Amino acid sequence: MLVFVAPGQGAQTPGFLTPWLDLPGVEDRLREWSAAIDLDLIHYGTQADADAIRDTAVAQPLLVASALISSRQLFATPEEFTAHVGAAAGHSVGELAAAALTGTLTDASAMTLVRRRGQAMAEAAAVTETGMAALLGGEESVVVPHLEKLGLTPANVNGAGQIVAAGTTEQIAALVADKPEGTRRVVPLKVAGAFHTHHMAPAVAALEFAVGELTATDPHTRYVSNRDGRIVTTGDELVRLLVGQVANPVRWDLCMETFKELGVTALIEAAPGGTLVGLAKRALPGVKTLALKTPDDLDAARTLIAEHSSPVADPSAEEGARA
């Protein structure tokens, strides 16, 4: 059973879109989206430095565009996606790419929404100087109380021994100086805000307004939500969860539990892949994984798809994990 996932903020690196522009139609599509959302995706994906693409309002549209561009090289149509993929999910902003891939949003509406999401979250982050840091190692039962003691929020519970803390820069600095027992490292992330915490409440209000005129259809492939790892079967609920999720923790650990319960045998991560594959290698032993980093990875991905395809005609009929 094949699972397809899209990465979240922090996965971007300077120039990561460059090799994808050599593929037919990619540059035209990126120019079309750039004009629609008033953001030069080609410039930011090929020429901008790390600081420029760290900007939330830039990073989020760039990541969704990359996930969609790379995914469409493997699955040209929604029918093709459904015919091969058993379940899909995205980490944080990657949820918007997954919503497009599973048919709830069009690619164009996903790009419009992620542009507003990035702007709204950047505006919310500007109110207070905040950030995020990954804690590697340590037991959740020890790490979470320690974070709460420092006033931090466990914003991403990623599984595989990784929890991401979010809060003010002072709180992050205190965590670096006083990490929980059993934690090997505390790694500050390439993000500009305390995402998935109460600091993002103003962004929720902005997104509620932004989705007012969206037309959402029911997903044609199992969609696994960051909220609780549950399979979402209606477009209206999926969009509601996308809005609220900016101020709620990402439970990627529960998403991976759902993949396991569904019988996952292979997982492919859209560009710029690597982060979610790394988590899967530790949390889902025995599952074949592949990260789409450049077009050179497409042939291997096609082989993996052919070996692990598992269509599900009607996600709403699914009886299994967290439904």
DONU-934798 format. One record per residue (C-alpha): y, z, x; residue number from 1; chain. Coordinates in steps of 0.001 Angstrom, whole numbers, plus 500000, padded with zeros to 6 digits. Each point is the difference from the previous one (the first is absolute). Layout:
N
R     c2     c3     c1 num cadena
R      Y      Z      X NUM      A
...
This chain:
323
R     c2     c3     c1 num cadena
R 500000 500000 500000   1      A
R 503282 498839 501494   2      A
R 503205 502057 499819   3      A
R 503356 498413 500866   4      A
R 502914 502252 501031   5      A
R 503671 499604 500963   6      A
R 501743 502210 502589   7      A
R 503069 502179 499537   8      A
R 503237 500645 501810   9      A
R 499693 500677 503708  10      A
R 497498 497171 500517  11      A
R 502764 497537 500926  12      A
R 500623 498960 503623  13      A
R 502619 497609 501422  14      A
R 499029 496335 499625  15      A
R 496854 500650 497951  16      A
R 500691 497125 497596  17      A
R 500477 497405 502760  18      A
R 496432 498599 500178  19      A
R 499752 499699 496210  20      A
R 502912 497541 499920  21      A
R 497795 497358 501646  22      A
R 497896 499744 496828  23      A
R 500859 497316 497413  24      A
R 502306 501184 497238  25      A
R 500633 503474 501400  26      A
R 503543 499387 501226  27      A
R 500980 498368 496695  28      A
R 498613 502924 498013  29      A
R 501801 502544 502173  30      A
R 503274 498095 499670  31      A
R 499567 499931 496222  32      A
R 499438 503762 499842  33      A
R 502845 500637 502472  34      A
R 502452 498132 497763  35      A
R 498756 501796 496884  36      A
R 500421 503514 501442  37      A
R 502934 499307 502359  38      A
R 498129 501069 503129  39      A
R 499079 497713 502919  40      A
R 496302 500775 500291  41      A
R 499485 497403 502722  42      A
R 502681 501500 502226  43      A
R 498766 503557 499527  44      A
R 496363 499019 500389  45      A
R 500462 497958 503172  46      A
R 503191 500963 501853  47      A
R 501171 503468 498953  48      A
R 499344 503019 502194  49      A
R 498103 503169 499099  50      A
R 503099 501880 498839  51      A
R 501050 497203 497653  52      A
R 496612 499800 498288  53      A
R 499750 503778 499785  54      A
R 502732 499859 497336  55      A
R 498235 500790 496721  56      A
R 501866 497290 498083  57      A
R 498712 497435 502524  58      A
R 496541 501342 500837  59      A
R 498702 500210 496455  60      A
R 500656 496376 498912  61      A
R 498828 498807 503405  62      A
R 496664 501802 499663  63      A
R 499314 498792 496465  64      A
R 500904 496428 500994  65      A
R 497640 500200 502974  66      A
R 497153 501391 497896  67      A
R 500424 497252 497410  68      A
R 500355 497194 502556  69      A
R 496863 501031 501887  70      A
R 497983 500677 496838  71      A
R 500847 496639 498457  72      A
R 498429 498307 503016  73      A
R 496673 501478 498859  74      A
R 500426 499971 496229  75      A
R 502176 497147 498773  76      A
R 499715 500927 496313  77      A
R 499484 503165 497915  78      A
R 496640 498609 498931  79      A
R 498920 499698 503614  80      A
R 501047 503590 500689  81      A
R 498040 501258 496991  82      A
R 496956 497976 500986  83      A
R 499694 501741 503349  84      A
R 501743 503401 499954  85      A
R 498442 503041 498353  86      A
R 503074 502249 500252  87      A
R 503508 499966 501439  88      A
R 502572 502600 501009  89      A
R 503133 500353 502071  90      A
R 501351 502901 502006  91      A
R 503440 501063 498703  92      A
R 502138 496824 499896  93      A
R 496767 498032 500471  94      A
R 499277 500877 496358  95      A
R 502481 497306 498939  96      A
R 498100 497365 501977  97      A
R 496752 501212 498419  98      A
R 501614 499818 496547  99      A
R 500825 496335 500636 100      A
R 496574 499209 501438 101      A
R 498271 501517 496971 102      A
R 502245 498094 497587 103      A
R 502202 502708 498471 104      A
R 503115 498640 501731 105      A
R 500803 496496 501154 106      A
R 500741 499581 503682 107      A
R 503647 499361 499112 108      A
R 500320 503117 497820 109      A
R 498278 502117 502665 110      A
R 502556 498808 502559 111      A
R 502926 500697 497653 112      A
R 498666 503474 499212 113      A
R 499268 500911 503607 114      A
R 503516 498963 500990 115      A
R 501432 502417 497451 116      A
R 497444 502660 500992 117      A
R 500996 499759 503647 118      A
R 503703 500170 499184 119      A
R 499563 502937 497622 120      A
R 497885 501967 502461 121      A
R 502449 499273 502830 122      A
R 502844 501253 497808 123      A
R 498055 503156 499156 124      A
R 499129 500544 503668 125      A
R 503678 499755 500978 126      A
R 500849 503144 498053 127      A
R 498220 502272 502508 128      A
R 498692 499198 503477 129      A
R 496253 499966 499513 130      A
R 496826 498562 501518 131      A
R 496215 500075 500148 132      A
R 497362 500882 502584 133      A
R 496248 499509 500109 134      A
R 497765 502945 500836 135      A
R 496784 498939 501685 136      A
R 497059 502346 499701 137      A
R 499851 503357 498282 138      A
R 498544 501157 496695 139      A
R 501934 499301 496815 140      A
R 499542 503637 498935 141      A
R 501842 501073 503170 142      A
R 502525 497159 500333 143      A
R 501425 499989 496457 144      A
R 500943 503723 499869 145      A
R 501584 499666 503460 146      A
R 502125 497079 498795 147      A
R 501056 501895 496916 148      A
R 500987 502960 502159 149      A
R 502373 497691 501908 150      A
R 501378 498518 496771 151      A
R 498245 496654 500549 152      A
R 498074 497902 497487 153      A
R 496538 498494 500679 154      A
R 501309 496578 498928 155      A
R 496951 497933 501031 156      A
R 496525 501508 499935 157      A
R 498254 497154 501765 158      A
R 496549 501412 500626 159      A
R 498156 499614 503299 160      A
R 501822 503030 501375 161      A
R 503525 498674 499407 162      A
R 502778 501510 497885 163      A
R 503597 498787 500086 164      A
R 502726 502608 499609 165      A
R 503463 499211 498649 166      A
R 503245 501942 499926 167      A
R 503307 500460 501762 168      A
R 500345 499152 503683 169      A
R 500331 503712 500738 170      A
R 496738 500718 498194 171      A
R 498247 497175 501855 172      A
R 501305 501387 503319 173      A
R 498663 503440 499058 174      A
R 496606 498445 499286 175      A
R 499907 498288 503401 176      A
R 500743 503346 501631 177      A
R 497520 501910 497827 178      A
R 497096 497806 498957 179      A
R 497163 501363 497826 180      A
R 496912 501450 501606 181      A
R 497452 497277 500743 182      A
R 502537 497159 499933 183      A
R 499733 497824 503096 184      A
R 503327 498169 499751 185      A
R 503135 499671 497879 186      A
R 501295 496411 500083 187      A
R 503441 499114 498528 188      A
R 499768 496816 497899 189      A
R 502092 496828 500020 190      A
R 501548 500719 496616 191      A
R 503511 501056 499016 192      A
R 499488 502604 497307 193      A
R 497813 502659 498392 194      A
R 498130 497642 497711 195      A
R 497701 501240 497220 196      A
R 501891 503289 499693 197      A
R 502708 501479 497764 198      A
R 502555 498404 502344 199      A
R 499153 496675 498309 200      A
R 500791 501102 496418 201      A
R 503133 497791 499798 202      A
R 497875 496963 500912 203      A
R 497692 500676 497041 204      A
R 502932 499744 497599 205      A
R 501156 496743 501593 206      A
R 496526 498476 499761 207      A
R 499564 501055 496379 208      A
R 503040 497874 499238 209      A
R 498797 497128 502211 210      A
R 496632 499635 498255 211      A
R 501536 499948 496545 212      A
R 499845 496217 499729 213      A
R 496767 499493 501925 214      A
R 497062 498361 498296 215      A
R 496795 501684 501170 216      A
R 496532 498677 499242 217      A
R 496733 501891 500277 218      A
R 498381 499770 503452 219      A
R 497181 497478 500291 220      A
R 498377 501962 502862 221      A
R 499422 503757 500348 222      A
R 503261 501582 501139 223      A
R 499677 503402 501689 224      A
R 503128 502160 499721 225      A
R 501569 502095 502770 226      A
R 500758 502691 497453 227      A
R 496446 501316 499699 228      A
R 497553 497280 501066 229      A
R 499460 499046 496371 230      A
R 499309 496435 498839 231      A
R 502945 498770 497914 232      A
R 499157 497481 497295 233      A
R 503306 499181 498268 234      A
R 503109 498358 501369 235      A
R 502385 502386 498258 236      A
R 498345 503060 501519 237      A
R 499840 498363 503406 238      A
R 503754 499322 500014 239      A
R 500723 503537 498784 240      A
R 497966 501384 502899 241      A
R 501757 497709 502479 242      A
R 503350 501441 498929 243      A
R 499010 503657 500104 244      A
R 498038 499687 503215 245      A
R 503096 499798 502222 246      A
R 500512 503747 499408 247      A
R 496325 501040 499918 248      A
R 497495 500417 502835 249      A
R 497767 497084 500995 250      A
R 496365 501018 499606 251      A
R 498364 497351 502159 252      A
R 497111 502396 500570 253      A
R 499171 499762 496280 254      A
R 500365 496217 500087 255      A
R 497371 499869 502745 256      A
R 497772 502352 498001 257      A
R 500210 497525 497119 258      A
R 499145 497097 502316 259      A
R 496941 501965 501092 260      A
R 498954 500762 496426 261      A
R 500338 496315 499112 262      A
R 497614 499112 502828 263      A
R 502392 498406 502490 264      A
R 498263 498103 502814 265      A
R 503004 498210 501513 266      A
R 503775 500514 500136 267      A
R 502702 497514 500981 268      A
R 503592 501074 500668 269      A
R 502840 497520 499451 270      A
R 502556 499365 502744 271      A
R 501306 501849 501882 272      A
R 496578 501593 499930 273      A
R 498562 502802 502088 274      A
R 501078 503365 498587 275      A
R 497768 500058 496929 276      A
R 497093 498474 501900 277      A
R 500301 502865 502474 278      A
R 499779 502551 497193 279      A
R 497048 498179 498426 280      A
R 498062 499939 503263 281      A
R 500119 503790 500095 282      A
R 499614 500775 496297 283      A
R 497629 497204 498926 284      A
R 497326 499769 502703 285      A
R 497806 496945 499768 286      A
R 502618 497946 498120 287      A
R 500953 496725 501697 288      A
R 503758 499798 500583 289      A
R 502453 497312 501002 290      A
R 503769 500093 500522 291      A
R 502025 496835 499502 292      A
R 502371 500133 502943 293      A
R 500527 496275 500643 294      A
R 498670 496729 498552 295      A
R 497315 500131 502716 296      A
R 498300 502667 497847 297      A
R 499664 497777 496928 298      A
R 496669 498386 500886 299      A
R 498362 503370 500594 300      A
R 501454 501217 496712 301      A
R 498549 497005 498146 302      A
R 496594 500757 501471 303      A
R 500236 503636 498905 304      A
R 501073 498932 496503 305      A
R 497026 497668 499685 306      A
R 497615 502787 501039 307      A
R 501423 502777 497801 308      A
R 501435 498421 496840 309      A
R 499523 501986 496795 310      A
R 501918 498783 496938 311      A
R 500727 502222 497030 312      A
R 500941 498001 496914 313      A
R 501657 502786 498034 314      A
R 501526 502995 501805 315      A
R 500649 501728 496666 316      A
R 496263 500253 499456 317      A
R 499479 501873 503266 318      A
R 498182 503283 499428 319      A
R 500141 501425 503512 320      A
R 502261 501774 502363 321      A
R 502901 502039 498573 322      A
R 500342 497650 497001 323      A
